[in-house]
Amino acid sequence: MASAPDGISLKRHRDLAGRTRNPWLRRVLLCVIAVIPVLALLNVFGQHPTTTSVATPAVSVNVTAPTRLRSGLIFQVRVQITARQNIKELELVFDRGWWESMSVNSTVPEPTEESSSDGRVVFDYGQLGAGHTHVSWLYFQVNPTNVGKRQENIDVKDGETQLAHINRSMTIFP
């Protein structure tokens, strides 16, 4: 039988003498690493949508969007406004958090006018009669460098008059 190469101890390297803890340490570390994808599969890191609702004498508003996302994901936001009174100039005012490090893929339907006010994005949709419902879908993609928590509030206005305020936040994981 050939002798072991220089620097190799058959007792330690072949028979693993004195290494009784190391296999368990490696197994525990591997399990810790495996937990991350399992948590992602259980939706701990995002994309499951939640609905935030508010009702005022003027409007009823529902915003459906994820509150937790991962970098690179594409997601949908649904904003539904039901007018309880006539609205002459329906405006949706989105906080800066909706747009920071996000790519906007589409807005359906397109607003009749888009503008900015104090760093917030304003979509103007025109008139909405009492009893009618307006639904907007916005499609975003999270930029890969986007990480952290941010406010994503929405104001519903009739011109300069605020009708409702939706308070939301979103957490983005790497």
N, C-alpha and C positions, 0 to 999 in steps of 0.2 A: 504494500500500500504506500502511495506517495505521501510525503510529509506535507503538512499545511504550509502555505506561503508565509513569508516573513510578515509579521505584524498581525497574523490571524491566529487566534486561540480557538481550537476546536471546542473546548469546554464552553467558552463564552459565545462564540458566533454560531456554532452548529447546534449545541445542546441548550443554548440560551440560559446558562447558569447565571444566577444573580439578576435575572430580568423578570421576576415574577410580577412586579407592579406595572412595568412598562406596557404590556399588552392591554391591561385595563385602562391605563391612562390614554393610550391611543384610541381605544374603543369609545371612551367617554368623549374625547375631543371630536371624533367622527360623528357621534350622535348629536353633539352640540351644533356642529355645522349642518347636519341633516335637518335640524329643527327649523331652520330659516325657510327652506322651500315648503316644508309642511305648513308652517304658519301662513305663508303666502297662499297656499292652496285653500286654507281655511278663511281666506279673505281678511286676515288681520292687517295686511298692508294695502288694502284698497280696491277700489273701483265699484264696490257695491253701492248703488245709489240710495240716498235717503231723501225724504220729502220734508221740506219746511213749509209750514202754512201760516197764514195770517188772514184774519177777516176784520174788515172795518165796515162802517156804514156805507162806504162808497164802493169798495171792491173786496173780492176774495182772491187771494194770491197763493199759488202753490209753486214751489221751486224744487225740482227733483234733480239732484246731482250728487256725485260721490263726495264724501267728506275726507276720504283718505285715498291717496293715489301713489303710484310709483312713477319714477322718471321714465319718460318715453311712451307712456300709455295714451291712447286716444279715448276720449270720453264725451258723453253727451250731457247737455244741460237742457232741461225742459222748464219753461216758465209759462204758467197758465194763469191768466187774469180773467175773472168773471166780473163784469160791471154790474153794480147794483143801482147805479144811476148813470145818466148819460155822461160820457167823457168826451170832451171836445178835442183834446190833444194828448193822446196816450203816450207817455214817455217812460222808458225803462232806463234807470240810471245805475250802472254797474260800477262797483268799487274797483280801484286800481288792482287789487289782488286777483281779479279774474283775468287780467291781461299780462301781469308781470311774468316773464319767462314762459309764456304760453304761446303756442301757434294756433291761430284761429283757422280752422279748415272750412267752415261754412256757417252761415246764419240763415235760417229758414223760418218765416219769410224774411226777405230783405226789408229792413226799415226804410221808410220813405226818406228819412234824413238821419245821418250820423254826425255826432259832434262830440266835443270834449268840454268838460266843465270842471275846473279845479282838479285835473288829473283823473277824473271819472269819465267813463264813456257813456254817452247818451244816445239811445235809439228812440226815434220818433215814429210812431205807427199811425198817427192820425186819429180819426174818430172811432169810438166804440160805444154802441148803444146799450142802454140798460137791458140786462138780461142776456147779453151776448158775451161770448167767450173768445179771447185771443190767446193763441198758443204760439210761443216762439221756441225753436230748437237751435241751440248753439253747439257746435262741434269743435272741441279743442284737442290739442296734443300737448302733453307736458314736455317741455324741453329737458334734455338729459341733465343739464347743470342745475336744474330747479329743485331745491330741497328746502324744507322748512314749513312753518305754519303761517297762514295769512288770513286776513279778514276778506270775505267775499260777500259783502252786503249788497242788497238791491233795493232801490227806491222806486216806487210806482208813483208817477205824477200825472196831473192834468195840467199841462203848461207849467206854471210856477207853483201850483198847489200840490203839496205832498198828500197822496192818498193812502199809502201803506209803506212800511219798511220791513224788509226781510233781513234778519241778522244771521249770517252764516260764517263758518270758517272752514278752511281746508288744510290738511296736513299732507305734505308730499315727502315720501320716503325715497332714499337713493336707489 
